[in-house]
């Protein structure tokens, strides 16, 4: 009776026979399930290794690009130093007297010039006081020539109110959408004077392109420009429209002569398979386009596909996600500048 109730079932993976109470056409044995799980993990590890190789190549590219940008700056600094050394004695004198400590060294020359201007008055004063040495009369009845030194100090015809030329800052600028909110402290902490983060909530690619001329000042130098934008464009626009906006932004950025790096678009959750597929397509195109145009590409890979990184809306980052994102951007800036 028991033999009549059991049925011989074949595993769909390894074709092994098993006796079961009822017949099943989709039966998979335990060993085949374990093998499929291991194969899936191996594929995930291979994909992560490939992503790490791509990130390493991008980092090497940034290092080479930074070295190429620093070479003309170093040559420019050396030329300026050579020109400074070839200045005449009068210009060197002006540079030295701009410091208070150096002015006291030339005080005797200033005193001689003042005494020559008031030679007649000092002679009359000495006659009344009965002194033979004109310098002794000045020591007793003339005011100290400290205030007059400021009147005769400029020897190159300049004004005493002239302010020195302001030195150009080397500003690191990070621009992007609302995902940059909360990253300012980590990025700007090493050098708050020369690092800026501009967060534009809801911004798309064309919004960043319109805002850049107001953010970049001609009086400063921008050795590094990091852009994280495109998440909002993948919500409605198609690949052709997004790539056209990126190319227009690239043409505008080349006018600023800065080292430019584009950050890959972070994944989203719960927005549909169409948007997920569009984000993957844009990141793949963005990698090839940056390599072709000479820009850097910072690929986040599978870092933000783990749990606990995206918020409830599936778009913005949690506190832990912001910490990881800010740390990665700050390390990128540090590697690009060193």
C-alpha positions in Angstrom: 0.0 0.0 0.0 2.8 2.4 0.8 4.5 1.6 -2.5 1.4 2.5 -4.3 1.2 6.0 -2.7 4.8 7.0 -3.5 5.9 8.3 -6.9 9.3 8.4 -8.6 10.3 12.1 -9.2 13.2 13.2 -11.3 15.3 16.3 -10.4 15.3 18.9 -13.2 18.9 19.8 -12.5 20.8 16.5 -12.0 18.2 13.9 -13.1 18.4 12.0 -9.9 15.4 9.9 -8.9 13.6 10.5 -5.6 10.6 8.9 -4.0 7.9 11.4 -3.1 4.3 11.1 -1.9 3.1 12.8 -5.1 4.4 13.5 -8.6 6.1 16.9 -9.2 7.4 18.0 -12.6 9.4 21.0 -11.2 11.3 19.2 -8.5 14.9 20.3 -7.7 17.0 18.5 -5.2 18.8 20.1 -2.3 22.2 19.7 -3.9 21.1 21.4 -7.1 19.7 24.3 -5.0 23.0 24.7 -3.2 24.9 24.7 -6.5 22.6 27.4 -8.0 23.1 29.6 -4.9 26.9 29.2 -5.2 26.8 30.0 -8.9 24.8 33.2 -8.2 27.2 34.3 -5.6 30.2 33.6 -7.9 28.5 35.7 -10.6 28.0 38.5 -8.1 31.7 38.3 -7.0 32.9 38.4 -10.6 30.7 41.5 -11.3 32.1 43.2 -8.2 35.7 42.4 -9.2 35.0 43.8 -12.6 33.6 47.0 -11.0 36.7 47.3 -8.8 39.0 47.0 -11.9 37.0 49.8 -13.6 37.3 52.0 -10.5 41.1 51.4 -10.4 41.4 52.4 -14.0 39.5 55.6 -13.4 41.6 56.4 -10.4 44.8 55.9 -12.5 43.3 58.1 -15.1 42.6 60.9 -12.6 46.1 60.7 -11.3 47.6 61.0 -14.8 45.2 63.8 -15.7 46.1 65.7 -12.5 49.8 65.4 -13.2 49.3 66.8 -16.7 47.4 69.7 -15.3 49.9 70.5 -12.7 52.8 70.6 -15.1 51.9 73.9 -16.8 51.0 75.4 -13.4 54.5 74.5 -12.1 56.1 76.0 -15.2 54.1 79.2 -14.7 55.1 79.5 -11.1 58.8 79.0 -12.0 58.5 81.7 -14.7 56.9 84.1 -12.2 59.7 83.3 -9.7 62.3 84.0 -12.4 60.7 87.3 -13.3 60.6 88.3 -9.7 64.3 87.7 -9.4 65.0 89.8 -12.5 63.3 92.9 -11.1 65.4 96.1 -10.6 66.5 97.4 -7.2 63.6 99.9 -6.9 60.9 97.2 -7.2 62.7 95.0 -4.8 62.8 97.9 -2.3 59.0 98.3 -2.6 58.4 94.6 -1.9 60.7 94.7 1.2 59.1 97.9 2.7 55.7 96.4 2.5 56.5 94.6 5.7 56.7 96.5 9.0 59.8 94.8 10.2 61.9 95.8 7.2 60.9 99.5 7.5 62.8 99.9 10.7 66.0 98.8 8.9 65.9 101.9 6.6 65.0 104.4 9.4 68.4 106.2 9.4 67.9 107.1 5.7 64.5 108.5 6.4 65.9 110.7 9.2 68.6 112.2 7.0 65.9 113.1 4.4 63.8 114.8 7.0 66.7 116.8 8.4 67.6 118.0 5.0 64.1 119.4 4.5 64.1 121.4 7.7 67.7 122.4 7.7 67.0 126.2 7.9 64.5 125.9 10.8 66.9 123.6 12.8 69.7 126.2 12.4 67.6 129.0 13.9 66.5 126.9 16.8 70.1 126.0 17.6 71.2 129.6 17.6 68.6 130.5 20.2 69.5 127.6 22.4 73.2 128.0 22.1 73.9 124.6 20.8 76.8 123.9 18.3 75.6 120.6 17.0 72.4 120.8 14.8 71.6 117.2 15.6 71.4 117.8 19.3 68.9 120.7 18.8 66.6 118.4 16.8 66.7 115.8 19.5 65.4 118.2 22.1 62.9 120.5 20.3 61.8 118.6 17.2 59.2 116.0 17.1 60.4 112.5 16.3 60.4 111.8 12.6 58.4 108.6 13.0 55.2 110.1 11.4 57.2 111.6 8.6 58.5 108.3 7.5 55.1 107.3 6.1 55.1 110.4 3.9 58.4 109.6 2.2 58.3 105.8 2.3 57.1 105.1 -1.3 60.0 105.6 -3.6 58.4 104.2 -6.7 55.8 107.0 -7.0 53.0 104.8 -5.6 50.5 105.6 -3.0 50.6 104.4 0.6 46.9 103.3 0.4 47.6 100.8 -2.4 46.5 97.4 -1.4 48.4 94.3 -2.6 46.9 92.2 -5.4 44.7 89.4 -4.1 46.1 86.0 -4.8 44.0 83.7 -7.0 42.4 80.9 -5.1 42.5 77.3 -6.2 38.9 76.3 -5.6 37.6 72.7 -5.7 33.9 72.9 -6.8 31.4 70.1 -6.3 28.0 70.6 -8.0 24.9 68.4 -8.2 21.4 67.6 -7.2 19.8 67.1 -3.8 21.9 63.9 -3.1 24.8 66.2 -2.2 22.9 67.6 0.8 24.9 66.5 3.9 28.2 66.0 2.2 29.5 69.5 2.7 31.3 68.8 6.0 33.2 65.8 4.8 34.3 67.4 1.5 35.1 71.0 2.7 36.6 70.1 6.2 40.3 69.8 5.0 40.2 73.3 3.4 37.0 75.3 3.9 38.4 78.4 2.2 39.1 76.7 -1.1 36.4 74.0 -1.3 32.8 74.6 -2.2 29.8 72.3 -2.5 26.7 73.5 -4.4 23.5 71.5 -3.8 20.7 72.2 -6.3 17.6 70.3 -5.2 15.6 68.9 -8.1 18.2 70.0 -10.6 18.6 68.4 -14.0 21.5 68.4 -16.4 20.5 71.6 -18.2 19.9 73.4 -14.8 23.5 72.7 -13.8 24.7 74.0 -17.2 22.8 77.2 -16.7 24.1 77.7 -13.1 27.8 77.0 -13.7 28.7 80.5 -15.1 27.4 82.0 -11.9 29.3 79.6 -9.7 32.7 79.8 -11.4 34.4 83.2 -10.8 37.0 84.5 -13.3 39.2 85.7 -10.4 39.7 82.1 -9.1 41.4 79.0 -10.5 39.5 75.7 -10.5 41.8 72.7 -10.6 39.0 70.2 -9.9 35.3 70.2 -10.8 33.1 67.3 -9.7 29.6 66.9 -11.1 26.8 64.6 -9.8 23.7 65.0 -11.9 21.3 63.0 -14.0 19.1 61.2 -11.4 16.2 63.4 -12.0 16.6 63.2 -15.8 16.1 59.5 -15.8 12.6 59.9 -14.3 11.0 61.0 -17.6 13.6 61.6 -20.3 14.8 59.0 -22.6 18.4 58.0 -23.3 18.8 60.2 -26.4 17.6 63.3 -24.6 19.8 62.6 -21.6 22.9 62.0 -23.7 22.3 65.2 -25.6 22.1 67.2 -22.4 25.4 65.7 -21.2 27.1 66.6 -24.4 25.9 70.2 -24.2 27.1 70.4 -20.6 30.5 69.0 -21.6 30.9 71.6 -24.3 30.2 74.3 -21.7 32.6 72.9 -19.1 35.5 72.8 -21.5 35.5 76.6 -21.6 36.5 76.7 -17.9 39.8 74.7 -18.4 39.3 72.6 -15.2 39.8 69.0 -14.4 36.3 67.6 -14.7 35.0 64.3 -13.2 31.4 63.0 -13.6 29.9 60.9 -10.8 27.8 57.9 -11.9 24.0 58.0 -11.3 23.1 56.2 -8.1 20.4 53.4 -8.3 16.8 53.9 -7.1 14.3 51.5 -5.7 10.6 51.0 -6.3 10.6 53.2 -9.5 10.0 50.5 -12.0 12.2 48.3 -14.1 12.2 50.9 -16.9 14.0 53.5 -14.8 16.4 51.0 -13.5 17.3 49.9 -17.0 17.6 53.5 -18.1 20.1 54.3 -15.2 22.3 51.4 -16.2 22.3 52.5 -19.9 23.1 56.1 -19.0 26.0 55.1 -16.7 27.5 52.8 -19.5 27.2 55.6 -22.0 28.6 58.2 -19.6 31.7 56.0 -19.0 32.4 55.7 -22.7 31.7 59.4 -23.4 33.9 60.7 -20.5 36.8 58.5 -21.8 36.3 59.9 -25.3 36.1 63.6 -24.2 38.9 63.5 -21.7 36.8 63.7 -18.6 37.0 61.6 -15.5 34.3 59.1 -14.6 33.8 58.0 -10.9 31.8 54.8 -10.9 30.1 53.9 -7.6 29.5 50.3 -8.8 27.3 48.2 -6.5 28.1 50.1 -3.3 24.6 51.7 -3.2 22.7 48.5 -4.1 23.1 47.1 -0.6 20.3 47.4 2.0 20.1 50.3 4.4 21.5 52.8 2.0 18.4 54.2 0.2 15.6 55.9 2.1 11.9 55.1 2.2 11.2 57.0 -1.0 13.8 54.9 -2.8 15.5 57.9 -4.2 17.4 59.8 -1.4 20.0 58.4 0.9 19.7 57.4 4.5 22.1 58.7 7.2 24.4 55.7 6.5 24.1 56.2 2.8 25.0 59.9 3.0 28.0 59.0 5.2 29.3 56.5 2.6 28.5 58.9 -0.3 30.3 61.8 1.3 33.3 59.7 2.3 33.7 58.5 -1.3 33.5 62.0 -2.8 35.9 63.4 -0.2 38.5 60.6 -0.9 38.1 61.3 -4.7 38.9 65.0 -4.2 41.8 64.2 -1.9 43.3 61.8 -4.5 42.8 64.3 -7.3 44.6 67.1 -5.5 47.6 65.1 -4.1 
